[in-house]
Amino acid sequence: MTIHILGSGSATPTVTRNPTAQLLEVSGRYFLIDCGESCQISLLRKKIPLLKINHIFISHLHGDHWLGLPGLISSMHLAGRKLPLKLFCPAGMEQILQTIFSHSETQLQFEIEFSFHHPTEKKVIWENADLEIFSFPLAHRIPCHGFLFNEKKRLRNIRREAIEVYNIPVEELINLKLGKDWLHPDGRIIDNRLLTKDPKPSSSYAYCSDTEFAPHLASYFPEVSVLYHEATFTEELIERAKLTYHSTAYQAAEIAYLAGAKKLLIGHFSSRYKDLNPFLLESQKKFANTCLVFDGFSLDF
Amino acid sequence: MTIHILGSGSATPTVTRNPTAQLLEVSGRYFLIDCGESCQISLLRKKIPLLKINHIFISHLHGDHWLGLPGLISSMHLAGRKLPLKLFCPAGMEQILQTIFSHSETQLQFEIEFSFHHPTEKKVIWENADLEIFSFPLAHRIPCHGFLFNEKKRLRNIRREAIEVYNIPVEELINLKLGKDWLHPDGRIIDNRLLTKDPKPSSSYAYCSDTEFAPHLASYFPEVSVLYHEATFTEELIERAKLTYHSTAYQAAEIAYLAGAKKLLIGHFSSRYKDLNPFLLESQKKFANTCLVFDGFSLDF
């Protein structure tokens, strides 16, 4: 997986921090997570072909998380897109887009397949052989959802040389890949670890923005490889965080700690902060493996 | 007057050309003309305080001319704006903003005073002692309007030394400023030009985007100081220009020529063009005083 941060700001953008947008790359597929204003420009800067994005996930209907979407859809239309676009979003998104495109008299040449978030439960919203994607409710001023991208457990890798030594028939290989031992015709049991190697470990990515501090969220993404959690404020402004249903850097770290995450990314910084080091120091007090994100930041994991 | 170009691109933005937005500064007032996506970021870059913008003019409801507006309004709200905001726009803009802000549960702390364009006539839409602003219909795929900003004719400047020589009473000065001669108590008529100096010439700015080539437009802004006219294509793509209700650089120049404009600015370049010199060369064949605009361009006049 590779996560690209297209916007690391919050409600009010700054000259260096666009509103929220992220792109998750998994085995050549592009998943766009939120789409704040200027998102399509950031995609151009990253040289991501717009038409390779087939799945878009919108957390909630505050403008700083979706106002780049109508422009992006319009650019896809003008670029000749024909393939359907899957849009995972709150139900109101459909009415908003219909209103906008009816006034511009735009007849999109492709279909938008809407899928609306379940209000209260963690749900699988998309999957294929390698990946499953969940949405789960966050705790914000208006309905808001996080997302979990989970690579499915990979099959074990066959040791070709061992297969030849034991002369194992092809139809048995799937059982070996699934981790089973092999019963030799002479009665011996051959340990699977002699016949296969560990697969590349599976990765997972959880996205939590926007939300107030809510410890139960950690149960939605146990032992996640990388957690992105919003950190709009530092602890000095914890009252403001409560009032606006946002989190502090320390609270983001607590969620990462509770979830047993391997790494924490924090972003969605309020425009009032110029120096972001206090966010990092605060978060690392509770969770050492924290990383601040910025516009243009990318991470492979 | 000073015009600041915040976005010089057309429907599909590029990494160097944002969608259309311009800011006209007249004697310390800021008039925002169209508000494409990323407009508020461009305003931040230009260090224009958002709260000093009290008048916004939206030409039409294609997204590349207004998608920056909800974010800008939201940032004004978060910055504590209380003053009403005047919005000159197509009627549909009100429904769009209501839909967007109802889904985000945003209760703006200030009023938006909507003023909808007259569909077919040139109309004064705002004025004060120094300036009058007109809207006029353009010729585009959907209803679209241009704007003319006209500084009113200034009063003549009194020559203090002449006033003393002739001992002219204070209450007569307004007549002199209006250009009248003075009748001396001894019966002589004193030529106004001996008593006053020419005022600074008045400036005017006309904005035409988006529109197909329509020669009658020139009559809306005779002898304008600076005309901005869209030039989405060069003449090679004149058929595409017709089909999409846009203009070529040469057609923009023809309008400037017909209007007797003093200077022509062209922009709204299609994203297919990397090199813009052909636009300039084409326009200058008909109208020598043409200037290409770019994001960040400013001109005093």
Interface residues (C-beta under 8 A of the other chain):
Chain A: A11 T12 P13 T14 V15 N18 P19 E37 S38 Q40 I41 L44 R45 L61 H62 G63 D64 L67 G68 P70 G71 S74 S75 L78 A79 P90 G92 Q95 I96 T99 I100 H103 S104 E105 R141 I142
Chain B: A11 T12 P13 T14 V15 N18 P19 E37 S38 Q40 I41 L44 R45 L61 H62 G63 D64 L67 G68 P70 G71 S74 S75 L78 A79 P90 G92 M93 Q95 I96 T99 I100 H103 S104 E105 R141 I142
